[in-house]
């Protein structure tokens, strides 16, 4: 015999069927809201790049592509949840979500690595060890996305479900740690140059932005990978959407910070200091530890 089962909640006065769990029924609206925010950010980024095209570097183009992929990913995820909410089936939007999520994940880690190395706006090429980081991170992201698809499409009753889930978490954490090394290398290189070259000391003072970026990347990874997960384990089932809101809010804040700090500006205040400001910053720099450890 053929048996069809369906589980749903009855919502509103019309008792409409809602096939999403009660803690996820707000997700379509949530994702659409963030989608509009990313569309606005993308439009603003395009405007800034066109207006200041003489100082636009290749990294700025990749940052715009990242925002575009994130918007497409949110669109697919919003439609996926909306169709499940109304009909109980994703109608193919889950496939689009996995595709855009795959490219978005790779582009995100690539942009973090390239910004950390100073590629394009500080130097036109990558060193050998920086290329190795990308060669490690990109295949790991492919593996992480495969594991994510398996865990999303299957349930705990599926064979090796928990193995795939643990593999996804492990690979994601490895990628997050790996992308920190280029920023640390850049800071260490500038520190070493400052002790041997007076001009390098001036450059070092102007590039304190790398420290800020490192701290923000660590905070973003720690919050979205650990804090959000811990929060989801203690949140009541009716408010599971709050964890998604927290994660998306942290992500868009990270995008805004990165875009603002590394925007195409002819005379970036982080790269131009007056002599007295430089002397003061140099004195502060000299008082700091000689090493910036991971």
C-alpha positions, 0 to 999 in steps of 0.5 A: 500500500501507499501511505502519505503523511503530512504534518502541519500547523493551522495558522490564523483565522482561516486555519491555513496550513503551515508546514514549517515548524512553529519556530521556523515559520518567521524565516521566510520574512526574515530572509526576505528582509535581509535580502533587501538589505544586501540588495541595498548594500550591493547597490551602494557598493556599485555606486561607490566603485563607479564613482571612484573607479580610478582607485578600484582594485580587483579585491573590490570587485570580488567583494561586490561579487560576494555581496551578490552571491550572498543576496542570491543565497538568501533569495533561494533560502527565502523561497525554499522556506516559503514554498515549504511553509505553503506546500510542504515541498521546496519545489527545487529552491533547495537545489538553488540554495545549495548551489549559491551557498556553495559559491558564496562559502568559497568566495567568503573565505577567499575574500577574507584570505585575500584581504588578510594578505593585502592582495591587490591594494597593497601588493599585486601578487600572492606569495607561495604560502598564501596560495597554499592557504587558498589551495587548502581552504577551497577543497575543504569548503567543497567537502564542507558543502557536500557534508552540509547537503547530506545533513540537510537532505537526510535525517538522523535515521540515515546511515552515517548522518552524525558522521557527516554532521561532525565532518561538516563542523570539523571542516568548517572550523578548520577553514575558519582557522586557516583564513586567519594565518594570512592576516597574522603573517601580514602583521608579523611581516610589517612588524619585522620590517619596522625594526629594520627600515624606518620607512617600513615603520611609517607603513606599519603605523598606517596599517593598524587596520590589519589588527582591527580586521583580525580581531573582527574576523576572529569575533565573527567566526567565534560568534557564528560558529560557537555562540550561535550554536550554543544559543540554539541548544538552550533556545525554546523551540518556538524561538529557533528563528532567533538564532538565524536572526543572530547569525544573519545580523552578525554576518551583515555587520561583518560585511559592512565593517569589511566594506567600510574599512576597505572601501575604494578611497583616494586618501584612506585615513588609515593609510594617510597620517599627519607627522604628529599623529604618526609619531604618536602612533609609532610611540604606541607601537613601540610600547606593544609586544614584538609578536602578534601571535595567532 
